Amino acid sequence: MNKLLEAVIENNRRWTKDGKVATYIPELGKADQDAAGVCIITLDGEEYNGGDYKTKFTIQSISKIITLMLALLENGRDRVFSKVGVEPTADAFNSIINLETKNPQRPLNPMINAGAIATVSLIEGETSEVIFNRILNFTRKITGNPDININEDVYQSEKKTGDRNRALAYFMRSTGVIEQDAEEVLDVYFKQCSIEATCRDIARIGAMLSNDGVLPWSGERVVPRNIARIVKTIMVTCGLYDASGQFAVEVGVPAKSGVGGGIVAAIPGRMGIGVYGPALDARGNSIAGIRILEELSRELDLNIF
């Protein structure tokens, strides 16, 4: 399997030349555009790696599945989905159009920025620090990595340049979607996006979801089966923003991307996959990461449909 992964990396590394690293968050622009890595973790504990799988990157929007799980655990599905919908969007992940014209009462889904910010506002805690620490500790548990932390430089960079996210948050505050102080909610959101991980870490998140909420390496259940299934379903329909439909056709697995270059995939009953490639396509998804997953889907017959 390791030989297959190395071959897949080499087959698809060339795609990095056709993408660009994210620069609207200045710190992300420092990533190596040519980097590409992959990790597979099976449900029986086997681990396979290829390429730049040890490289750390900030998980960015991959954090949205983590906060969605926490929000569902604490609030239940009815409360969460009264604040945020579950419908796909054809607009960009940071668009404000849907909030203004389609459904001013709630964002379309938890995987776009507006929906993720609304989701964060549902997580319990008296201060933003307490709330973020709960997110961080949950992330450490589901990755089995107690050393995971934020990249302080990326966090500060996001906070200084996050004007679009502020616009989304304050708009939702004005319509009652967000009931807390908008800046407090945003501070948590900027920090969760700045959590730093490797392909192995996110592959473990994928493995937990593919195992219906049970950690494969310990047997501990961390989320109920129904929550794991809700999250995987939303990953299929919304996980790669406005490219989710095409990804479902070409790859056919639940997945979530982030502009830091990571993509986590959960293949039900089989494995979790983490890929990394900071060169992004026009929709904000790892251009090499998608191609890596396409080839793996063909070679390992991963498509769930």
N, C-alpha and C positions, 0 to 999 in steps of 0.2 A: 504493500500500500504506500509506503514512503516513496518508493521509486515512481509510482503512479503520480503522487502529488508533486514530486520534483518535476516530472515531465509536464504535468498540467501547468505548473508555474512557468516553465520555460516556453511552453506553447503560447501562453497568453500575456507574458510580460510586455510584449511589443505594443499591446493596446495602451499602455501607459502614455505612449507618445501622443496619442490622440485626445488625452484628457488634460485637465489643469487642476492643480491643487487649489483648495479654497483660499481666497485672500480677503474676503469681506470680514473675516475674523483674522486680523494680521498675523497672529502667532501660528495659525494653521498653514500659512504660506511658507513656513520654514521646513515643511516636510520634504522628504526625498521623493520626487515625482516618480522615479523608476522603481520604487519599492513594491513588492508583491509577496504576500505570504498566505499560508493556509494551515489550519489545524482541524483534524477530525477527531472527535471523541465518541466512541460507541457506547451503547448502554451496558455492555459487559466490561467496561473499563479500559478498553484498548485506546491508545492515543497514537495518532500519526500526524506528521508535520512535513511542510515543504516551504522553501523560500525564506522570506524574511518574517518568519512566524514569531520570532522573539521581540520584534520591534514594538515599542509601546506607542500608543496613539490614544487620543481622547475619543470616548465612545459617542459623544454628541447625541444624535437622535436615537441611537440604540438604547439610551437611558429611558426613552419613552415607554418601552415595554416593562421596564423595572418599576417605574412609578405607576403605571397602569395596574400592575399586579398588586402593589401596595394599596392603591386607592380602592380596588375591588375587595381586597381583604378587609379593609376597615369600614367601608361604606355599603357594600353590596352592589349588585349590578343595577338595581332600580335607581338608586341615588346617583351613581356615577353617570349612568346614561340619561339622566335628566339634565345633566350639565354638559355632556358632550355626546355627539352622535356616533354612529358606526358606519357611515356611508363613505365610499371612495370620493375622491375629488379629481378633477381634470386640471386644477390650478396648482401653482407652485406651493411648496411646503410652507413658505412664509407669507402667503397671500392674505390680504385683508378683505378681498372682494366677497368671499362667501359670508363673512360675518355681517357685512353691510347689506347685501342684496338677497341672499338665499335663505338664511335662517338667523336672524339677529338674536335669537334666544340661546343658541349654543353652537359651538364649532362642529364641523362635519364629522371629524373622527379624532381619536387620541394620538394619531401618528403625525399629524401636521403640527406646526408650532403652536397655533392658537389652542388646539385641543389638548396638547401636552401641558401647556401653561394652566389651563383650566383643571386638568387632572391633578397637577401638583397642588393646587389650592385646596384639594379635598383631603390631603394627607394630614393626619393629626399631629399637633405639636404647638406649644405655646409661643415658640420663637422660630425664626427661619433657621437658626443654628440647630435647634433640636430636630426640626423636620429633616434637614439635610443629613444629619447624623443617622437618622433612622433609614434614610435611603442608602447611605454609604454602607451601613452595617448589613443591610439586606443584600446589597451588591456583593459584599465580601462573603456572605453565606452562600449565595447561589453560584459563586465562582469558586468557592473553596480557597480563596486567596485573601488572607487577613491583612496583606500589605497594600491592597489597592487603596489609592487615594486620588485626590485631584491634582491636576497640573495647575499650579498657582498662576503661572504666566498666561496660560490659555484662559483661565477664569477671569483674570483682570482684563484681558484683551476683549473677551466677550462682553463683559460688563460695560466697558468703555464704548463699545461700538454697537450695542444691542438696541438701537433706536426703533427698528421695525418691531422687535418683540415687545418693547415698551408700548408702542402704539396698539398692538394687539391686546396687551394686558389691560391697558386703560380703557380701551373700547369695551372689553368684556366686563370690566368693573362698572362701567356706566350702564350696562344692560342687566346687571345683576348676576351674570354667570360667575364672576369672581366676587366673593363677599369679603375677602380679607384685603389688607393693604397690598396694593399692586407691587410696590417695590420689594416688599418682603417675599412675595411669591416669586418675583423675577430673580431675586438673589439665589433662591433655592434652584430655580431652573438653570441659571447660568452655571452654578456649581455642579449640578448633576451632569450637564453636558460636558463638563471639564474633567470628569472622572477618567483616569488613565488606565488602560488595559492592554492586553496582548490578544493575539488570535486564540490562544489557549483559554483565556478567561471568557471570551464571548462564546467560544465553542461549548464551554461548560454550561453557560446559560441556555444555549440551544439544546444541549443534551437533557437538561432538567425539564425543559418544556416538551421535548420529544418523549420524555418519560412521564408525561402527564402530571408534572409537579413534584416528582420525587427525585432527590439527588442520587444519581447512579452510583457515586463513589461511597455513599454512606447508607443509603436506603431511607434517609429521612425525608418525610413529606414536608415541603415548604409552602406549597399552595394547593388548594383543593383541585381535583381533576377538572371541575367545570370552569374554574378560572383559567387554568392552563389552556383549555380548549377555546375559550373566548379569545384569549390573547393570540393564539395561533391563527384563529380565523381572521382576526383583524390584521395580522401580519400578512396573510395571503392577499386580502383585498386592498390594504392601504400601506403596507410596509415599505414600499419603494416609491412612495409619493405618487405622482402622476404617471409613473412608469410601471405601476403595480400590475396592470393587466397584461402588458407585454411580458413582464417577468414571469407571471403565472403561466403564460403560454409556453415560453422558452425553457423555463426551469421547473416550475410546478411544485414549489415547496414554500412553506411559511418562512418569511425572512424579514429582517429589518435592517435598513442601512443607516449610516451616519455620515455627515460631511467630513468627519475626520478620516474617512477612507475605509471604515470597517463595515462588514455585513455579517450578521449572525443568521444562521439558518437552522431550523428545527425539523428534522425528518422523522415524523411520528413513528415511534416504536423501533427506531434504528440508530440514530446518531444526531449529534449536534455538530455544526460546521461553523468555524470562524474564518473569515477571509479579510485581508487587508491590502489596500492599494489606494494611496491618497490622491492619485490623479482621478478627477471626477468627470462625468459626462455633463451635458447641459442641464440635466435634471437633478444634479447633486448626488448622484450615485457613483460608487467606485467603478470606473470603466473596465479595469482589468478584473475586479472582483466579480462582476456580473459574468464575464466571459469564463472565469475559472469555475463558477457555479454551473454555468451552462454545460461545460465539458464534463464536470463531475456528475451532473444529472444524467447525461447520456451514458457515461462509462459505468456508473454504479446503479443505473435504473432507479433514480431517486424520485421521479415525478409521482406525486400522490394521486393524480387524477386518472 
